[in-house]
Amino acid sequence: MPCPDVQTRVTDEEALAILEPYFEATREHYLEAGLERCAEPRLGVDPTIHDTARHFAACQEDGKRILLAPELVELPEDTVLAIIAHEFGHAADFLYPGEFMLGLEDEPARRRAPSDMKGKHWHRWLKDWRARDADMVELVADAIAHGVLGVRYGYQGPCLIQSFGARATRPIGLR
């Protein structure tokens, strides 16, 4: 089923003003969870990331910048929060390389500190972390957000985007 296009009439500056409180509130949850490095990501609004109706947000692979499409302001509040929480999950994953592990499907991510492993094992673990496929990176971001917020969310609607209360897990291959 195709995803309906989402349009907005707000400027990038207006979108930033609307979305920034959601971004900061989500950051607070990550900081309260002991993820101090999550103070680093900066927020940007970028209309070019909305290249399809499915793309509303992105996180740089160093975890230091989260970009939101201005069209995000047109989505329901719980969806906005779920998307931003997911992007902060990416930021945490990138800012704490190799420290998060998946549990069972409905479980939040677990954290493993580098000091929990001997050097040789940690380097092998980190090499495997860097070799993850795109699906695994996305699943880990979801699981981190679940752990931080204490709320499991899923994917719903024709766009299959994050939303609290949805039960469907992220479909493999979803981009």
Phi, psi and omega in degrees: 000126181291153180271126179294143180290143177248126180247155175218152177252001180282149175283167177301321180294319177294318178299317178300315180297324180285319187275336184302318178298324177295317179300311182293322178295320178293318178303317180303319178299318180292321177293318178296335178279004178088014180262073186301329180294345179286003169284342185286318186303138176253152182263138173221151174251128184220109181293342182285343179282350177269057183281344170222169181293348181272338188265112180240349184199160178205157175232133176298150184288356172262358178077007188262358179211130176246127181250135179239139176283141179301334179297342179302331181296342182273353183271161177300150184304317181295329177289318177302312181296318180295319179295315180294321177298320177298316180294323174294330174299318174298313181303314180298317180300317181284326181282340177236067188304128175077002186270351182249138180233147175278144171256217175290168188308317184265008182266150173288165177295148174254153182250138177232121180282149178304329181289349178285347181236152174289154186314310182297318180291322179296318180296322177294317179301314180295322176299317178295322178300316180293336183269006181298150175276171184299322179298317180295320178301317180292318179296321178294318178300318177299314183293326176294313179301318177301314180295320182288314184276340183073015181231125175277136175232167181221202185239140181207171177080174182294338179271349184050060178249161184298143175198140175292143180092338177285143184254342183291130176286165181299124178293138177297135180090355179292131178241000000 
